[in-house]
Amino acid sequence: MYGPASALLRIASLRCAGIFDVDAKAARIDELEKLSGEPSFWLDADRAQKLSKERGDLQATVDSVVIPEGIVKDVRDMIELAEAESDNSLIPDLLEQVDDVTKRLDEAEFARSMGAPTDRSPALVQISAGAGGTESADWAAMLMRMYARWAEKHGMKCELVDEVAGEEAGIRNAVLRIDGEYAFGWLKSENGVHRLVRISPFDANKRRHTSFCSVFVVPEEDDSINIDINEVDLKIDTYRASGAGGQHVNRTDSAIRITHMPTGVVVACQTDRSQHKNRSSAMKMLHARLVDLEKRRRSAVKEEIEAGKLGINFGSQIRSYVLQPYQMVKDLRTLHETSDTRGVLDGDLDAFMKAYLLAAANGPLAVQAEAD
């Protein structure tokens, strides 16, 4: 249980930290209130709606710091009064109020990891099977289900954009589009290689196998970098969709695959019966991939996490999922772990995501080494 002094210290740090900067946000709120009072404010409905939303978001951020601060100050004063009058009967209840405030502060600090403009964007999640053959293809299908269930638990829309089936089971590659509140903000924590250890259901001798898959997440909407895509640099192929879809997919080549020749980036979409709509979706994916690629080039990132560039094997994993000989899921960046493997594979990922996002907000993280 935190005391008032420690709570006020945390609040003071939040007041000036990053996205919280309460004084600057309060000044912007005053500015927006004056604008909303002008007769011409609602003449441009789109602009008015955007500014009104900005004001609401700013007010919510300010309240997340100012309201707890007021509560803690009142509690501190009441504790001092109780001590002066030698009446300690109310102090336990007052300290419980401080404890409740610290939970609000935890939520406010977590919001620091959701401050980027792209965090509200829908997320494109690419899952690629790596070393391990059929084992990894099955593991990729398990991961695809895990993220679909996570999205479902959060009330988000999850759409399968593209899928390449494995030769015997599972998938070799798949792309999910997940749309909901802070979809990319949450899912950016999943970038990297995921390792599975289990008794293989495909091994007649019931031996233990290790499989790897890469998860690559980009925001669908990112205007931070201007990317011009030249049509002459594109190789566009059409093919018949491989998934379910009735007789239509058996007689029309509606699926689209686009290769950006200068970079080698390949995207595909087969979700719609309309070739035009699939092409539009694929171009959005290509733009998102190229923006991410340019960001990495500009920041000179050495550890590339894209499936085609990072070895999907031993030594590169960010999280291990061990089903045999014991039950354990462990994130190698934050060391957060749980024995509830079934829950995690059923989409209970929030604890892992929060641990990573909170740690990443305080500085870069390195993947820890782990022995098999």
URBEL-V676896 format. One record per residue. PHI is phi in whole degrees, -180 to 180 (none if undefined). PSI is psi in whole degrees, 0 to 359 (none if undefined). D_FIRST is the distance of its C-alpha to the first C-alpha in whole Angstrom. Layout:
# URBEL-V676896
phi:PHI psi:PSI d_first:D_FIRST
phi:PHI psi:PSI d_first:D_FIRST
This chain:
# URBEL-V676896
phi:none psi:130 d_first:0
phi:-82 psi:149 d_first:4
phi:-92 psi:169 d_first:7
phi:-58 psi:322 d_first:10
phi:-63 psi:313 d_first:12
phi:-68 psi:324 d_first:10
phi:-65 psi:317 d_first:10
phi:-66 psi:327 d_first:14
phi:-65 psi:318 d_first:15
phi:-64 psi:319 d_first:14
phi:-64 psi:319 d_first:16
phi:-61 psi:321 d_first:19
phi:-69 psi:324 d_first:19
phi:-70 psi:327 d_first:19
phi:-56 psi:325 d_first:22
phi:-109 psi:0 d_first:24
phi:-90 psi:129 d_first:24
phi:38 psi:242 d_first:26
phi:-71 psi:350 d_first:26
phi:-86 psi:317 d_first:24
phi:6 psi:72 d_first:26
phi:-58 psi:317 d_first:26
phi:-62 psi:316 d_first:29
phi:-65 psi:320 d_first:31
phi:-70 psi:323 d_first:30
phi:-63 psi:322 d_first:30
phi:-66 psi:321 d_first:34
phi:-68 psi:324 d_first:35
phi:-63 psi:316 d_first:34
phi:-60 psi:319 d_first:36
phi:-64 psi:318 d_first:39
phi:-69 psi:325 d_first:39
phi:-63 psi:320 d_first:39
phi:-65 psi:319 d_first:42
phi:-62 psi:319 d_first:43
phi:-67 psi:341 d_first:43
phi:-85 psi:352 d_first:45
phi:-78 psi:142 d_first:48
phi:-59 psi:331 d_first:51
phi:-87 psi:358 d_first:51
phi:-58 psi:316 d_first:47
phi:-91 psi:6 d_first:48
phi:-67 psi:326 d_first:52
phi:-105 psi:95 d_first:50
phi:-61 psi:320 d_first:48
phi:-65 psi:315 d_first:46
phi:-65 psi:317 d_first:45
phi:-62 psi:318 d_first:44
phi:-66 psi:319 d_first:42
phi:-64 psi:316 d_first:40
phi:-70 psi:325 d_first:39
phi:-65 psi:320 d_first:38
phi:-66 psi:320 d_first:36
phi:-60 psi:316 d_first:35
phi:-61 psi:317 d_first:34
phi:-62 psi:318 d_first:32
phi:-65 psi:318 d_first:30
phi:-64 psi:318 d_first:29
phi:-64 psi:320 d_first:28
phi:-63 psi:320 d_first:26
phi:-66 psi:315 d_first:24
phi:-62 psi:315 d_first:24
phi:-62 psi:326 d_first:23
phi:-65 psi:343 d_first:20
phi:-107 psi:315 d_first:19
phi:-69 psi:317 d_first:21
phi:-64 psi:311 d_first:19
phi:-60 psi:324 d_first:15
phi:-62 psi:316 d_first:17
phi:-64 psi:319 d_first:18
phi:-63 psi:314 d_first:16
phi:-65 psi:320 d_first:13
phi:-64 psi:319 d_first:16
phi:-64 psi:317 d_first:17
phi:-64 psi:317 d_first:14
phi:-59 psi:315 d_first:14
phi:-63 psi:320 d_first:18
phi:-68 psi:324 d_first:18
phi:-65 psi:317 d_first:15
phi:-63 psi:321 d_first:18
phi:-66 psi:317 d_first:21
phi:-63 psi:319 d_first:19
phi:-67 psi:323 d_first:19
phi:-66 psi:328 d_first:23
phi:-95 psi:6 d_first:24
phi:56 psi:38 d_first:22
phi:-120 psi:96 d_first:21
phi:-95 psi:8 d_first:17
phi:-65 psi:331 d_first:18
phi:-91 psi:349 d_first:16
phi:-61 psi:317 d_first:13
phi:-58 psi:317 d_first:11
phi:-65 psi:322 d_first:12
phi:-66 psi:321 d_first:11
phi:-68 psi:330 d_first:8
phi:-64 psi:324 d_first:8
phi:-63 psi:321 d_first:10
phi:-64 psi:321 d_first:8
phi:-63 psi:321 d_first:6
phi:-64 psi:322 d_first:9
phi:-65 psi:322 d_first:10
phi:-63 psi:329 d_first:9
phi:-66 psi:321 d_first:10
phi:-65 psi:323 d_first:13
phi:-66 psi:322 d_first:13
phi:-59 psi:317 d_first:13
phi:-65 psi:321 d_first:16
phi:-66 psi:319 d_first:18
phi:-66 psi:324 d_first:17
phi:-63 psi:328 d_first:19
phi:-62 psi:339 d_first:22
phi:-59 psi:328 d_first:23
phi:-80 psi:356 d_first:24
phi:-115 psi:29 d_first:27
phi:-92 psi:350 d_first:28
phi:-75 psi:146 d_first:32
phi:-58 psi:328 d_first:34
phi:-80 psi:349 d_first:35
phi:-63 psi:334 d_first:32
phi:-84 psi:353 d_first:33
phi:-73 psi:151 d_first:36
phi:-58 psi:151 d_first:38
phi:-108 psi:138 d_first:37
phi:-103 psi:117 d_first:40
phi:-111 psi:111 d_first:39
phi:-100 psi:126 d_first:42
phi:-115 psi:123 d_first:42
phi:-127 psi:129 d_first:44
phi:-71 psi:143 d_first:45
phi:-119 psi:223 d_first:46
phi:-60 psi:134 d_first:47
phi:130 psi:0 d_first:48
phi:59 psi:231 d_first:50
phi:-61 psi:325 d_first:50
phi:-58 psi:312 d_first:47
phi:-70 psi:326 d_first:45
phi:-64 psi:320 d_first:47
phi:-68 psi:321 d_first:45
phi:-63 psi:321 d_first:42
phi:-62 psi:320 d_first:42
phi:-66 psi:323 d_first:43
phi:-64 psi:318 d_first:40
phi:-66 psi:320 d_first:38
phi:-60 psi:317 d_first:40
phi:-65 psi:321 d_first:39
phi:-60 psi:315 d_first:35
phi:-72 psi:327 d_first:35
phi:-65 psi:319 d_first:37
phi:-69 psi:322 d_first:34
phi:-60 psi:315 d_first:31
phi:-62 psi:319 d_first:33
phi:-61 psi:318 d_first:34
phi:-63 psi:332 d_first:31
phi:-96 psi:7 d_first:30
phi:69 psi:26 d_first:33
phi:-96 psi:155 d_first:35
phi:-88 psi:127 d_first:38
phi:-119 psi:123 d_first:39
phi:-125 psi:132 d_first:43
phi:-82 psi:112 d_first:45
phi:-86 psi:320 d_first:47
phi:-153 psi:149 d_first:49
phi:-153 psi:132 d_first:49
phi:-119 psi:115 d_first:51
phi:-71 psi:151 d_first:52
phi:-74 psi:164 d_first:52
phi:-67 psi:321 d_first:55
phi:-113 psi:325 d_first:54
phi:-161 psi:165 d_first:51
phi:68 psi:207 d_first:48
phi:-135 psi:150 d_first:48
phi:-89 psi:327 d_first:49
phi:-158 psi:145 d_first:47
phi:-154 psi:152 d_first:46
phi:-127 psi:124 d_first:44
phi:-107 psi:142 d_first:42
phi:-110 psi:116 d_first:41
phi:-115 psi:122 d_first:38
phi:-124 psi:125 d_first:37
phi:177 psi:185 d_first:34
phi:-64 psi:118 d_first:31
phi:56 psi:41 d_first:30
phi:-58 psi:306 d_first:32
phi:-68 psi:324 d_first:33
phi:-54 psi:318 d_first:30
phi:-74 psi:310 d_first:28
phi:-77 psi:346 d_first:31
phi:-63 psi:342 d_first:32
phi:-71 psi:347 d_first:29
phi:-96 psi:359 d_first:32
phi:-61 psi:123 d_first:35
phi:143 psi:191 d_first:36
phi:-99 psi:133 d_first:37
phi:-113 psi:131 d_first:36
phi:-114 psi:133 d_first:37
phi:-117 psi:133 d_first:38
phi:-123 psi:124 d_first:39
phi:-161 psi:169 d_first:40
phi:-78 psi:122 d_first:44
phi:-69 psi:129 d_first:46
phi:-75 psi:353 d_first:47
phi:-104 psi:2 d_first:50
phi:-107 psi:116 d_first:51
phi:-62 psi:335 d_first:54
phi:-89 psi:2 d_first:53
phi:56 psi:45 d_first:49
phi:-88 psi:160 d_first:48
phi:-82 psi:134 d_first:45
phi:-124 psi:151 d_first:45
phi:-115 psi:129 d_first:42
phi:-126 psi:155 d_first:43
phi:-132 psi:145 d_first:41
phi:-141 psi:148 d_first:41
phi:-101 psi:138 d_first:40
phi:-117 psi:124 d_first:38
phi:-126 psi:118 d_first:39
phi:-120 psi:130 d_first:37
phi:-133 psi:154 d_first:39
phi:-77 psi:140 d_first:38
phi:-68 psi:325 d_first:41
phi:-117 psi:116 d_first:41
phi:-148 psi:107 d_first:41
phi:-100 psi:11 d_first:43
phi:-70 psi:337 d_first:42
phi:-131 psi:132 d_first:45
phi:-84 psi:119 d_first:49
phi:-118 psi:121 d_first:50
phi:-101 psi:121 d_first:54
phi:-103 psi:116 d_first:55
phi:-87 psi:127 d_first:59
phi:-59 psi:329 d_first:61
phi:-70 psi:345 d_first:63
phi:-89 psi:2 d_first:60
phi:-107 psi:137 d_first:59
phi:-108 psi:117 d_first:61
phi:-113 psi:122 d_first:60
phi:-117 psi:145 d_first:61
phi:-114 psi:147 d_first:61
phi:-156 psi:169 d_first:61
phi:-83 psi:133 d_first:60
phi:-59 psi:142 d_first:57
phi:-92 psi:344 d_first:56
phi:-89 psi:190 d_first:54
phi:-68 psi:154 d_first:54
phi:169 psi:6 d_first:56
phi:80 psi:196 d_first:59
phi:-68 psi:334 d_first:63
phi:-55 psi:315 d_first:62
phi:-71 psi:347 d_first:60
phi:-86 psi:347 d_first:63
phi:-125 psi:356 d_first:66
phi:-132 psi:143 d_first:64
phi:-90 psi:78 d_first:63
phi:-91 psi:339 d_first:60
phi:-74 psi:147 d_first:57
phi:-124 psi:136 d_first:57
phi:-125 psi:126 d_first:56
phi:-119 psi:127 d_first:56
phi:-112 psi:125 d_first:56
phi:-89 psi:104 d_first:55
phi:-59 psi:318 d_first:58
phi:-63 psi:328 d_first:57
phi:-108 psi:342 d_first:54
phi:80 psi:6 d_first:54
phi:-70 psi:132 d_first:51
phi:-122 psi:131 d_first:52
phi:-130 psi:157 d_first:51
phi:-149 psi:153 d_first:52
phi:-148 psi:135 d_first:51
phi:-141 psi:22 d_first:53
phi:-78 psi:334 d_first:51
phi:-110 psi:155 d_first:54
phi:-75 psi:342 d_first:57
phi:-90 psi:123 d_first:58
phi:-62 psi:324 d_first:59
phi:-63 psi:315 d_first:58
phi:-67 psi:322 d_first:55
phi:-65 psi:323 d_first:54
phi:-66 psi:318 d_first:55
phi:-62 psi:316 d_first:53
phi:-65 psi:319 d_first:50
phi:-65 psi:323 d_first:51
phi:-67 psi:324 d_first:52
phi:-63 psi:317 d_first:48
phi:-64 psi:318 d_first:47
phi:-63 psi:316 d_first:49
phi:-60 psi:315 d_first:48
phi:-62 psi:318 d_first:44
phi:-66 psi:319 d_first:45
phi:-70 psi:324 d_first:47
phi:-62 psi:315 d_first:45
phi:-63 psi:319 d_first:42
phi:-63 psi:319 d_first:45
phi:-68 psi:322 d_first:46
phi:-60 psi:317 d_first:42
phi:-67 psi:323 d_first:42
phi:-65 psi:317 d_first:45
phi:-67 psi:324 d_first:44
phi:-91 psi:1 d_first:41
phi:54 psi:45 d_first:43
phi:-71 psi:127 d_first:41
phi:-89 psi:325 d_first:42
phi:-87 psi:94 d_first:40
phi:-82 psi:140 d_first:41
phi:-111 psi:0 d_first:40
phi:-67 psi:142 d_first:43
phi:-55 psi:321 d_first:44
phi:-78 psi:352 d_first:48
phi:-118 psi:339 d_first:47
phi:-105 psi:133 d_first:44
phi:-63 psi:120 d_first:45
phi:-91 psi:76 d_first:43
phi:-161 psi:200 d_first:43
phi:-60 psi:143 d_first:42
phi:88 psi:353 d_first:40
phi:-120 psi:3 d_first:39
phi:-77 psi:150 d_first:36
phi:-103 psi:338 d_first:33
phi:-147 psi:140 d_first:31
phi:-114 psi:137 d_first:33
phi:-119 psi:105 d_first:33
phi:-106 psi:118 d_first:34
phi:-103 psi:336 d_first:36
phi:-146 psi:143 d_first:38
phi:-84 psi:357 d_first:38
phi:-137 psi:174 d_first:34
phi:-107 psi:117 d_first:32
phi:-164 psi:133 d_first:30
phi:-116 psi:126 d_first:29
phi:-135 psi:129 d_first:28
phi:-89 psi:124 d_first:27
phi:-83 psi:355 d_first:29
phi:-90 psi:320 d_first:28
phi:-108 psi:347 d_first:24
phi:68 psi:12 d_first:24
phi:-69 psi:139 d_first:22
phi:-148 psi:162 d_first:24
phi:-153 psi:153 d_first:24
phi:-94 psi:358 d_first:27
phi:-85 psi:70 d_first:27
phi:-65 psi:323 d_first:30
phi:-63 psi:317 d_first:32
phi:-62 psi:317 d_first:29
phi:-63 psi:312 d_first:29
phi:-69 psi:346 d_first:33
phi:-96 psi:11 d_first:33
phi:105 psi:4 d_first:31
phi:-84 psi:79 d_first:27
phi:-109 psi:355 d_first:26
phi:-56 psi:317 d_first:24
phi:-62 psi:320 d_first:21
phi:-68 psi:317 d_first:24
phi:-63 psi:314 d_first:25
phi:-64 psi:317 d_first:21
phi:-59 psi:317 d_first:20
phi:-69 psi:313 d_first:24
phi:-65 psi:320 d_first:24
phi:-65 psi:317 d_first:20
phi:-68 psi:319 d_first:22
phi:-66 psi:330 d_first:25
phi:-66 psi:339 d_first:24
phi:-99 psi:1 d_first:23
phi:146 psi:170 d_first:27
phi:-65 psi:150 d_first:29
phi:-114 psi:148 d_first:29
phi:-115 psi:143 d_first:31
phi:-72 psi:131 d_first:32
phi:-82 psi:148 d_first:31
phi:-77 psi:144 d_first:34
phi:-143 psi:135 d_first:34
phi:-80 psi:152 d_first:37
phi:-69 psi:none d_first:39
